[in-house]
Amino acid sequence: MAYFPMFVDMTERECLIVGGGNVAYRKVIVMLDFGAKVTVVAEDICDELRKLTIDDIASKDKKGSYTANKENNQTDPDAADRITFIKRRFERKDCDGMEMVIAATDDNALNHEIAEYCKAKDIMVNAVDQKADCSFIFPSYIKEKNLVAAFSSGGNSPVLTQYLKGKEQEILTPFLGELNEYMGQIREKVIAQYDTQAERKRVFKEILCAAIDNGRIPEI
């Protein structure tokens, strides 16, 4: 059965990522990009994750929590304030209070254990590459500012969704991301100026088509 497509506002929502490898790093970047507050629990972290921390705090021979590094952060400027690194083995209590959990370790049995615990607690969970353990899956997606397109094969063929993503990137350009921001800025003004839904739709369509035809964003 196909997965239901639902766009969720993750701004400031608590997300736990268990694991410190490259897969975990990619999930961290995705969740930060969508505004989540991310906690990473791992005994060790990969070089890419280490770049998001202060190196002397994140050294392998120290215990406790890693400290986020604002200077090396590769996402938005305030993303470092939304990351917490905990250097130890996963404990079930780590899931408590989380709205989303991602099991991204290289231990399938541990990922399964995390998924079972989350499902029992009604916490959304994704166990990487273990479809049966997931209550949600990550789509292939394109994001230009607030404009997002996503594709899912129901977990059957990531290669196919990557193909669709590549095709869509030819259409969903940074220009359309900027245009979407502009349309949002003028939305309330157009709604206030025109009384009917039909009139508003006509005006929005005319503005959209003119911008695309001219290849530039109108001035407000």
C-alpha positions in Angstrom: 0.0 0.0 0.0 1.2 3.5 -0.9 2.4 5.9 1.9 0.1 8.9 2.5 1.9 12.1 1.5 1.8 14.6 4.4 3.9 17.7 4.9 4.6 18.3 8.6 5.9 21.5 10.2 9.0 20.3 12.1 10.0 23.7 13.4 11.5 23.4 16.9 10.1 19.9 17.2 12.2 17.3 19.1 13.9 14.7 16.9 16.2 11.9 18.1 18.8 10.4 15.7 20.6 7.3 17.0 23.9 6.6 15.3 26.9 8.6 14.4 27.8 7.5 10.9 27.4 9.0 7.5 23.8 7.9 7.2 23.0 9.6 10.6 24.8 12.7 9.3 22.6 12.9 6.3 19.5 12.6 8.4 20.8 15.3 10.8 21.3 17.7 7.8 17.8 17.0 6.5 16.1 17.5 9.9 18.0 20.8 10.6 17.1 22.0 7.1 13.4 21.7 8.1 13.9 23.4 11.4 13.8 20.5 13.9 15.7 20.4 17.2 18.0 17.4 16.8 19.5 15.2 19.5 22.2 12.7 18.3 23.1 9.8 20.6 26.2 7.8 19.6 29.4 6.4 21.1 31.4 7.9 18.3 30.6 10.2 15.3 31.9 10.4 11.8 34.1 13.2 10.4 31.2 15.0 8.8 29.2 15.1 12.1 32.4 16.1 13.9 32.6 19.2 11.8 29.4 20.3 13.4 31.0 20.1 16.8 33.9 21.8 18.6 36.8 19.5 17.9 38.4 19.5 21.3 35.2 18.7 23.1 34.3 15.9 20.5 37.6 14.0 20.9 37.1 10.2 21.1 38.7 9.8 24.5 36.3 12.2 26.3 32.9 11.3 27.8 29.6 13.3 28.1 28.1 15.5 25.4 29.6 16.9 22.3 29.3 20.7 21.8 27.8 22.1 18.6 30.1 24.3 16.6 28.5 27.4 15.0 31.5 28.2 12.9 31.7 24.9 11.1 28.0 24.4 10.8 27.0 23.7 7.2 23.3 24.5 7.5 21.6 27.8 8.5 23.4 30.1 11.0 21.2 29.2 14.0 21.3 25.4 13.4 24.0 24.9 15.9 21.6 26.0 18.6 19.3 23.2 17.6 21.8 20.3 17.9 22.7 18.3 20.9 25.3 15.5 20.8 25.3 12.9 23.5 28.4 10.6 23.5 27.2 7.2 24.9 25.3 4.1 24.0 21.6 4.5 23.2 19.1 4.1 26.1 15.4 3.6 25.7 14.7 6.7 27.8 16.3 8.8 25.0 13.2 8.3 23.0 10.9 9.7 25.7 9.5 13.2 24.8 10.6 12.9 21.2 8.2 13.6 18.3 10.3 11.7 15.8 13.1 9.1 16.1 15.5 7.9 13.5 17.4 4.7 14.1 20.5 5.0 11.9 23.0 2.6 13.5 24.8 -0.2 11.7 23.1 -2.7 14.1 19.8 -4.0 12.6 18.8 -5.6 15.9 19.2 -2.3 17.7 17.4 -0.4 15.1 14.5 -2.9 15.4 14.5 -2.5 19.2 14.3 1.2 18.9 11.5 1.0 16.4 9.5 -1.4 18.6 9.8 0.8 21.6 8.8 3.9 19.6 5.8 2.2 18.1 4.6 1.1 21.6 4.9 4.8 22.7 3.2 6.2 19.5 6.4 8.0 18.5 7.0 8.3 14.7 10.0 6.2 13.9 12.2 5.5 10.9 14.7 2.7 10.9 17.1 3.2 8.0 16.8 0.5 5.3 14.4 -1.5 7.5 11.0 -0.8 5.9 9.1 -3.2 8.2 10.3 -1.2 11.2 9.3 2.2 9.9 6.1 4.1 10.7 7.2 6.7 8.2 9.8 6.8 5.4 12.0 9.6 3.9 11.1 10.5 0.4 13.5 11.8 -2.3 12.9 15.5 -2.3 13.9 18.9 -3.7 13.7 22.0 -1.6 14.1 25.5 -2.8 13.3 27.8 0.2 9.7 26.9 1.2 8.9 25.2 -2.1 9.3 21.4 -1.7 8.6 18.5 -4.1 8.9 14.9 -2.8 8.7 11.4 -4.3 8.1 8.1 -2.7 8.1 4.6 -4.1 6.7 3.1 -0.9 10.2 1.9 -0.2 10.3 -0.3 -3.3 12.8 1.6 -5.5 15.0 4.4 -4.2 16.6 4.4 -7.6 13.3 5.3 -9.2 12.6 8.1 -6.8 16.1 9.5 -7.4 15.4 9.4 -11.1 12.2 11.4 -10.6 14.1 13.8 -8.4 16.6 14.4 -11.1 13.9 15.1 -13.7 12.1 17.4 -11.3 15.2 19.4 -10.6 15.1 20.6 -14.2 11.8 22.3 -13.4 12.0 23.2 -9.7 14.7 25.7 -9.9 16.0 28.3 -7.3 14.1 30.9 -9.3 10.8 29.1 -8.5 11.8 29.1 -4.9 12.3 32.8 -4.9 9.0 33.2 -6.9 7.2 31.2 -4.2 8.5 33.5 -1.5 7.2 36.5 -3.5 3.8 34.9 -4.0 3.6 34.4 -0.2 4.5 38.1 0.4 1.7 39.4 -1.8 -0.9 36.8 -0.9 -2.7 38.8 1.8 -2.7 42.0 -0.3 -4.4 40.2 -3.2 -6.9 38.5 -1.0 -7.9 41.8 0.5 -8.2 43.5 -2.9 -10.3 40.9 -4.7 -13.6 39.6 -3.3 -14.1 36.3 -5.0 -11.9 33.1 -5.1 -12.2 33.2 -8.9 -10.8 36.7 -9.1 -7.9 35.9 -6.8 -7.0 32.8 -8.7 -7.0 34.8 -12.0 -4.7 37.4 -10.5 -2.3 34.9 -8.9 -2.1 33.0 -12.2 -1.4 36.2 -14.2 1.3 37.2 -11.8 2.8 33.7 -11.9 2.8 33.4 -15.6 4.2 36.9 -16.1 7.1 36.2 -13.8 7.9 32.9 -15.4 7.7 34.4 -19.0 9.9 37.3 -18.0 12.3 35.3 -15.9 12.3 37.7 -13.1 10.6 38.4 -9.7 8.2 41.4 -9.8 8.9 44.2 -7.4 6.6 44.5 -4.4 
